[in-house]
């Protein structure tokens, strides 16, 4: 019987199925690490690092709080990322992160145009 078990001692091979699944949904780079062992980095549908750790993953593992920030070091230095803890029984057992493309978009500019389009379409009715 196949199974997927996550714990603070999960190794990178244990994290691959979940990291790949999230990557396939969001189509963005995904990182994942358990509390006690290195994790994985997924890009372009492949595992590009199976011994991965990053500063924001480590921060989230320590604090148990999600973080949306721009790392000052690591593989995603200067690129917005969002990282969340994975909790079990009140304990942080892992962290998962993605490149935060929303952080790279000028939201007011994009949605300002969207409002104008909606107004124009509704006027035609």
Backbone as JSON Lines, residues from 0, in Angstrom:
{"i":0,"aa":"X","n":[0.85,-1.18,0.0],"ca":[0.0,0.0,0.0],"c":[0.9,1.25,0.0]}
{"i":1,"aa":"X","n":[0.61,2.16,-0.9],"ca":[1.36,3.41,-0.98],"c":[0.88,4.38,0.09]}
{"i":2,"aa":"X","n":[1.8,5.19,0.61],"ca":[1.41,6.18,1.61],"c":[2.38,7.35,1.55]}
{"i":3,"aa":"X","n":[1.94,8.44,2.15],"ca":[2.76,9.64,2.26],"c":[2.71,10.06,3.72]}
{"i":4,"aa":"X","n":[3.87,10.06,4.36],"ca":[3.94,10.41,5.77],"c":[4.91,11.58,5.92]}
{"i":5,"aa":"X","n":[4.45,12.63,6.56],"ca":[5.31,13.78,6.83],"c":[5.56,13.88,8.33]}
{"i":6,"aa":"X","n":[6.79,14.14,8.68],"ca":[7.15,14.36,10.08],"c":[8.33,15.32,10.13]}
{"i":7,"aa":"X","n":[8.72,15.71,11.33],"ca":[9.88,16.59,11.46],"c":[11.16,15.9,10.99]}
{"i":8,"aa":"X","n":[11.12,14.58,10.85],"ca":[12.28,13.83,10.38],"c":[12.17,13.37,8.93]}
{"i":9,"aa":"X","n":[11.2,13.89,8.19],"ca":[11.06,13.51,6.78],"c":[12.31,13.9,6.01]}
{"i":10,"aa":"X","n":[12.73,13.02,5.13],"ca":[13.89,13.28,4.27],"c":[13.38,13.84,2.95]}
{"i":11,"aa":"X","n":[14.28,14.33,2.15],"ca":[13.88,14.97,0.89],"c":[13.05,14.03,0.01]}
{"i":12,"aa":"X","n":[13.41,12.74,-0.03],"ca":[12.64,11.79,-0.86],"c":[11.19,11.66,-0.37]}
{"i":13,"aa":"X","n":[10.97,11.89,0.91],"ca":[9.61,11.84,1.46],"c":[8.79,13.07,1.06]}
{"i":14,"aa":"X","n":[9.47,14.18,0.83],"ca":[8.81,15.45,0.51],"c":[8.51,15.61,-0.98]}
{"i":15,"aa":"X","n":[9.21,14.88,-1.81],"ca":[9.1,15.04,-3.27],"c":[7.65,14.96,-3.78]}
{"i":16,"aa":"X","n":[6.85,13.95,-3.41],"ca":[5.5,13.88,-3.99],"c":[4.65,15.13,-3.71]}
{"i":17,"aa":"X","n":[4.7,15.65,-2.5],"ca":[3.91,16.83,-2.16],"c":[4.47,18.08,-2.85]}
{"i":18,"aa":"X","n":[5.78,18.24,-2.83],"ca":[6.4,19.4,-3.48],"c":[6.1,19.41,-4.98]}
{"i":19,"aa":"X","n":[6.19,18.26,-5.63],"ca":[5.88,18.19,-7.06],"c":[4.41,18.48,-7.33]}
{"i":20,"aa":"X","n":[3.53,17.98,-6.49],"ca":[2.09,18.21,-6.67],"c":[1.76,19.7,-6.58]}
{"i":21,"aa":"X","n":[2.3,20.38,-5.57],"ca":[2.06,21.81,-5.43],"c":[2.64,22.54,-6.64]}
{"i":22,"aa":"X","n":[3.83,22.16,-7.06],"ca":[4.47,22.78,-8.23],"c":[3.61,22.62,-9.48]}
{"i":23,"aa":"X","n":[3.02,21.45,-9.66],"ca":[2.17,21.22,-10.83],"c":[0.92,22.09,-10.8]}
{"i":24,"aa":"X","n":[0.41,22.38,-9.62],"ca":[-0.78,23.23,-9.49],"c":[-0.44,24.7,-9.75]}
{"i":25,"aa":"X","n":[0.58,25.21,-9.09],"ca":[0.89,26.64,-9.17],"c":[1.86,26.99,-10.3]}
{"i":26,"aa":"X","n":[2.55,25.99,-10.82],"ca":[3.53,26.16,-11.91],"c":[4.6,27.19,-11.57]}
{"i":27,"aa":"X","n":[4.96,27.23,-10.31],"ca":[5.99,28.14,-9.81],"c":[7.03,27.32,-9.05]}
{"i":28,"aa":"X","n":[8.24,27.84,-8.88],"ca":[9.22,27.13,-8.05],"c":[8.67,26.87,-6.64]}
{"i":29,"aa":"X","n":[8.92,25.68,-6.13],"ca":[8.45,25.26,-4.81],"c":[9.65,24.73,-4.02]}
{"i":30,"aa":"X","n":[9.71,25.09,-2.75],"ca":[10.71,24.53,-1.85],"c":[9.99,23.93,-0.65]}
{"i":31,"aa":"X","n":[10.6,22.91,-0.09],"ca":[9.99,22.25,1.07],"c":[11.09,21.59,1.89]}
{"i":32,"aa":"X","n":[10.97,21.7,3.22],"ca":[11.97,21.15,4.12],"c":[11.32,20.71,5.41]}
{"i":33,"aa":"X","n":[11.74,19.57,5.93],"ca":[11.27,19.16,7.25],"c":[12.08,19.9,8.31]}
{"i":34,"aa":"X","n":[11.64,19.84,9.54],"ca":[12.3,20.56,10.62],"c":[13.73,20.08,10.86]}
{"i":35,"aa":"X","n":[13.99,18.8,10.65],"ca":[15.3,18.25,11.04],"c":[16.22,17.84,9.91]}
{"i":36,"aa":"X","n":[15.74,17.89,8.66],"ca":[16.57,17.43,7.54],"c":[16.42,18.34,6.33]}
{"i":37,"aa":"X","n":[17.43,18.38,5.47],"ca":[17.33,19.17,4.24],"c":[16.14,18.71,3.4]}
{"i":38,"aa":"X","n":[15.72,19.6,2.53],"ca":[14.53,19.31,1.74],"c":[14.77,19.35,0.25]}
{"i":39,"aa":"X","n":[13.78,19.85,-0.49],"ca":[13.83,19.84,-1.95],"c":[13.51,21.21,-2.52]}
{"i":40,"aa":"X","n":[14.01,21.42,-3.74],"ca":[13.68,22.61,-4.51],"c":[13.24,22.12,-5.88]}
{"i":41,"aa":"X","n":[12.04,22.55,-6.29],"ca":[11.44,22.09,-7.54],"c":[11.28,23.27,-8.49]}
{"i":42,"aa":"X","n":[11.76,23.1,-9.71],"ca":[11.6,24.11,-10.75],"c":[11.42,23.4,-12.09]}
{"i":43,"aa":"X","n":[10.59,23.94,-12.94],"ca":[10.37,23.41,-14.3],"c":[10.03,21.92,-14.29]}
{"i":44,"aa":"X","n":[9.24,21.49,-13.3],"ca":[8.79,20.11,-13.24],"c":[9.81,19.11,-12.75]}
{"i":45,"aa":"X","n":[10.96,19.59,-12.27],"ca":[12.02,18.68,-11.83],"c":[12.55,19.07,-10.45]}
{"i":46,"aa":"X","n":[13.09,18.08,-9.77],"ca":[13.81,18.33,-8.53],"c":[15.19,18.86,-8.93]}
{"i":47,"aa":"X","n":[15.47,20.11,-8.59],"ca":[16.77,20.7,-8.94],"c":[17.75,20.66,-7.77]}
{"i":48,"aa":"X","n":[17.24,20.37,-6.57],"ca":[18.1,20.24,-5.4],"c":[17.39,19.35,-4.4]}
{"i":49,"aa":"X","n":[18.04,18.24,-4.01],"ca":[17.42,17.32,-3.05],"c":[18.11,17.38,-1.68]}
{"i":50,"aa":"X","n":[18.83,18.47,-1.45],"ca":[19.45,18.71,-0.16],"c":[19.32,20.21,0.15]}
{"i":51,"aa":"X","n":[18.1,20.71,0.01],"ca":[17.86,22.15,0.02],"c":[17.45,22.69,1.37]}
{"i":52,"aa":"X","n":[17.95,23.89,1.64],"ca":[17.45,24.7,2.74],"c":[17.59,26.14,2.31]}
{"i":53,"aa":"X","n":[16.73,26.98,2.82],"ca":[16.8,28.4,2.51],"c":[16.54,29.21,3.76]}
{"i":54,"aa":"X","n":[16.96,30.46,3.77],"ca":[16.84,31.26,4.99],"c":[15.4,31.48,5.45]}
{"i":55,"aa":"X","n":[14.47,31.61,4.52],"ca":[13.08,31.85,4.93],"c":[12.43,30.55,5.39]}
{"i":56,"aa":"X","n":[12.76,29.43,4.75],"ca":[12.27,28.13,5.25],"c":[12.73,27.96,6.7]}
{"i":57,"aa":"X","n":[14.01,28.23,6.96],"ca":[14.55,28.08,8.32],"c":[13.85,29.01,9.3]}
{"i":58,"aa":"X","n":[13.61,30.25,8.88],"ca":[12.93,31.22,9.75],"c":[11.53,30.73,10.11]}
{"i":59,"aa":"X","n":[10.8,30.24,9.13],"ca":[9.43,29.77,9.37],"c":[9.44,28.52,10.25]}
{"i":60,"aa":"X","n":[10.4,27.64,10.05],"ca":[10.51,26.46,10.91],"c":[10.75,26.87,12.37]}
{"i":61,"aa":"X","n":[11.54,27.92,12.57],"ca":[11.83,28.41,13.93],"c":[10.65,29.1,14.58]}
{"i":62,"aa":"X","n":[10.0,29.99,13.8],"ca":[8.94,30.83,14.39],"c":[7.55,30.21,14.33]}
{"i":63,"aa":"X","n":[7.34,29.31,13.35],"ca":[6.01,28.74,13.16],"c":[5.03,29.71,12.52]}
{"i":64,"aa":"X","n":[5.56,30.84,12.02],"ca":[4.69,31.86,11.41],"c":[4.97,31.97,9.92]}
{"i":65,"aa":"X","n":[3.92,32.1,9.11],"ca":[4.12,32.29,7.67],"c":[4.9,33.57,7.39]}
{"i":66,"aa":"X","n":[5.58,33.59,6.26],"ca":[6.36,34.77,5.9],"c":[6.26,35.03,4.4]}
{"i":67,"aa":"X","n":[6.01,36.28,4.06],"ca":[6.08,36.74,2.68],"c":[7.12,37.84,2.67]}
{"i":68,"aa":"X","n":[8.25,37.57,2.01],"ca":[9.38,38.49,2.08],"c":[10.29,38.31,0.87]}
{"i":69,"aa":"X","n":[11.34,39.09,0.84],"ca":[12.37,38.97,-0.19],"c":[13.66,38.56,0.51]}
{"i":70,"aa":"X","n":[14.12,37.33,0.27],"ca":[15.34,36.86,0.95],"c":[16.57,37.69,0.56]}
{"i":71,"aa":"X","n":[17.46,37.87,1.51],"ca":[18.71,38.59,1.27],"c":[19.84,37.64,0.89]}
{"i":72,"aa":"X","n":[19.56,36.32,0.96],"ca":[20.57,35.33,0.58],"c":[19.85,34.07,0.09]}
{"i":73,"aa":"X","n":[20.63,33.14,-0.42],"ca":[20.07,31.87,-0.88],"c":[19.71,31.86,-2.35]}
{"i":74,"aa":"X","n":[19.13,30.77,-2.78],"ca":[18.8,30.55,-4.2],"c":[17.82,31.58,-4.74]}
{"i":75,"aa":"X","n":[16.98,32.14,-3.87],"ca":[15.96,33.1,-4.32],"c":[16.25,34.51,-3.8]}
{"i":76,"aa":"X","n":[17.53,34.81,-3.62],"ca":[17.95,36.14,-3.17],"c":[17.34,37.2,-4.08]}
{"i":77,"aa":"X","n":[16.66,38.18,-3.46],"ca":[16.1,39.28,-4.22],"c":[14.77,38.99,-4.91]}
{"i":78,"aa":"X","n":[14.23,37.79,-4.71],"ca":[12.97,37.39,-5.35],"c":[11.92,37.19,-4.27]}
{"i":79,"aa":"X","n":[10.73,37.79,-4.41],"ca":[9.69,37.6,-3.38],"c":[9.29,36.12,-3.23]}
{"i":80,"aa":"X","n":[9.18,35.68,-2.0],"ca":[8.75,34.31,-1.7],"c":[7.69,34.34,-0.62]}
{"i":81,"aa":"X","n":[6.86,33.31,-0.59],"ca":[5.91,33.09,0.49],"c":[6.15,31.69,1.04]}
{"i":82,"aa":"X","n":[6.29,31.61,2.35],"ca":[6.58,30.33,3.01],"c":[5.61,30.15,4.17]}
{"i":83,"aa":"X","n":[5.1,28.93,4.31],"ca":[4.16,28.63,5.4],"c":[4.63,27.39,6.15]}
{"i":84,"aa":"X","n":[4.35,27.37,7.45],"ca":[4.68,26.17,8.22],"c":[3.65,25.07,7.97]}
{"i":85,"aa":"X","n":[4.07,23.84,8.11],"ca":[3.17,22.69,8.12],"c":[3.18,22.21,9.57]}
{"i":86,"aa":"X","n":[2.0,22.24,10.17],"ca":[1.86,21.94,11.6],"c":[1.21,20.57,11.8]}
{"i":87,"aa":"X","n":[1.6,19.9,12.86],"ca":[0.94,18.66,13.29],"c":[0.98,18.64,14.81]}
{"i":88,"aa":"X","n":[-0.18,18.45,15.41],"ca":[-0.29,18.4,16.86],"c":[0.35,19.61,17.53]}
{"i":89,"aa":"X","n":[0.17,20.8,16.92],"ca":[0.68,22.03,17.48],"c":[2.17,22.26,17.3]}
{"i":90,"aa":"X","n":[2.82,21.41,16.53],"ca":[4.27,21.5,16.36],"c":[4.59,21.72,14.88]}
{"i":91,"aa":"X","n":[5.57,22.57,14.6],"ca":[6.02,22.79,13.23],"c":[6.85,21.58,12.8]}
{"i":92,"aa":"X","n":[6.39,20.87,11.79],"ca":[7.13,19.7,11.33],"c":[7.85,19.94,10.0]}
{"i":93,"aa":"X","n":[7.38,20.94,9.24],"ca":[7.99,21.24,7.94],"c":[7.57,22.64,7.52]}
{"i":94,"aa":"X","n":[8.17,23.08,6.43],"ca":[7.79,24.36,5.83],"c":[7.78,24.19,4.32]}
{"i":95,"aa":"X","n":[6.87,24.91,3.67],"ca":[6.77,24.86,2.21],"c":[6.7,26.29,1.69]}
{"i":96,"aa":"X","n":[7.39,26.54,0.58],"ca":[7.43,27.88,0.04],"c":[7.29,27.9,-1.46]}
{"i":97,"aa":"X","n":[6.86,29.05,-1.97],"ca":[6.78,29.26,-3.42],"c":[7.32,30.65,-3.74]}
{"i":98,"aa":"X","n":[7.76,30.81,-4.99],"ca":[8.1,32.15,-5.46],"c":[6.79,32.91,-5.53]}
{"i":99,"aa":"X","n":[6.77,34.1,-4.96],"ca":[5.55,34.89,-4.83],"c":[5.42,35.86,-6.01]}
{"i":100,"aa":"X","n":[4.82,35.39,-7.1],"ca":[4.69,36.25,-8.28],"c":[3.81,37.45,-8.02]}
{"i":101,"aa":"X","n":[2.89,37.36,-7.07],"ca":[2.05,38.52,-6.75],"c":[2.93,39.65,-6.24]}
{"i":102,"aa":"X","n":[4.0,39.31,-5.54],"ca":[4.92,40.32,-5.03],"c":[5.68,41.04,-6.12]}
{"i":103,"aa":"X","n":[5.67,40.5,-7.33],"ca":[6.39,41.12,-8.44],"c":[5.47,41.93,-9.35]}
{"i":104,"aa":"X","n":[4.16,41.92,-9.06],"ca":[3.18,42.6,-9.91],"c":[2.79,43.94,-9.29]}
{"i":105,"aa":"X","n":[2.66,44.93,-10.12],"ca":[2.16,46.22,-9.66],"c":[0.64,46.13,-9.59]}
{"i":106,"aa":"X","n":[0.11,45.71,-8.43],"ca":[-1.32,45.45,-8.26],"c":[-2.2,46.64,-8.64]}
{"i":107,"aa":"X","n":[-1.91,47.85,-8.15],"ca":[-2.78,48.98,-8.52],"c":[-2.86,49.18,-10.03]}
{"i":108,"aa":"X","n":[-1.73,49.01,-10.71],"ca":[-1.73,49.2,-12.16],"c":[-2.58,48.13,-12.85]}
{"i":109,"aa":"X","n":[-2.4,46.87,-12.45],"ca":[-3.15,45.77,-13.07],"c":[-4.64,45.9,-12.79]}
{"i":110,"aa":"X","n":[-5.01,46.09,-11.54],"ca":[-6.43,46.13,-11.2],"c":[-7.08,47.47,-11.54]}
{"i":111,"aa":"X","n":[-6.28,48.52,-11.66],"ca":[-6.82,49.8,-12.13],"c":[-7.34,49.64,-13.55]}
{"i":112,"aa":"X","n":[-6.59,48.96,-14.38],"ca":[-7.03,48.7,-15.76],"c":[-8.24,47.78,-15.75]}
{"i":113,"aa":"X","n":[-8.28,46.83,-14.86],"ca":[-9.4,45.89,-14.77],"c":[-10.7,46.63,-14.46]}
{"i":114,"aa":"X","n":[-10.64,47.59,-13.55],"ca":[-11.81,48.39,-13.2],"c":[-12.31,49.17,-14.42]}
{"i":115,"aa":"X","n":[-11.38,49.74,-15.19],"ca":[-11.76,50.47,-16.4],"c":[-12.42,49.56,-17.42]}
{"i":116,"aa":"X","n":[-11.92,48.35,-17.55],"ca":[-12.51,47.38,-18.49],"c":[-13.93,47.02,-18.05]}
{"i":117,"aa":"X","n":[-14.12,46.74,-16.77],"ca":[-15.46,46.41,-16.27],"c":[-16.43,47.56,-16.5]}
{"i":118,"aa":"X","n":[-15.99,48.78,-16.26],"ca":[-16.84,49.94,-16.46],"c":[-17.23,50.06,-17.93]}
{"i":119,"aa":"X","n":[-16.28,49.86,-18.81],"ca":[-16.52,49.96,-20.25],"c":[-17.49,48.88,-20.71]}
{"i":120,"aa":"X","n":[-17.35,47.67,-20.24],"ca":[-18.21,46.56,-20.63],"c":[-19.63,46.81,-20.1]}
{"i":121,"aa":"X","n":[-19.76,47.25,-18.86],"ca":[-21.1,47.47,-18.28],"c":[-21.84,48.62,-18.97]}
{"i":122,"aa":"X","n":[-21.11,49.59,-19.5],"ca":[-21.73,50.7,-20.2],"c":[-22.34,50.26,-21.54]}
{"i":123,"aa":"X","n":[-21.86,49.17,-22.1],"ca":[-22.33,48.69,-23.39],"c":[-23.63,47.93,-23.3]}
{"i":124,"aa":"X","n":[-24.06,47.59,-22.14],"ca":[-25.28,46.79,-21.98],"c":[-26.51,47.58,-22.2]}
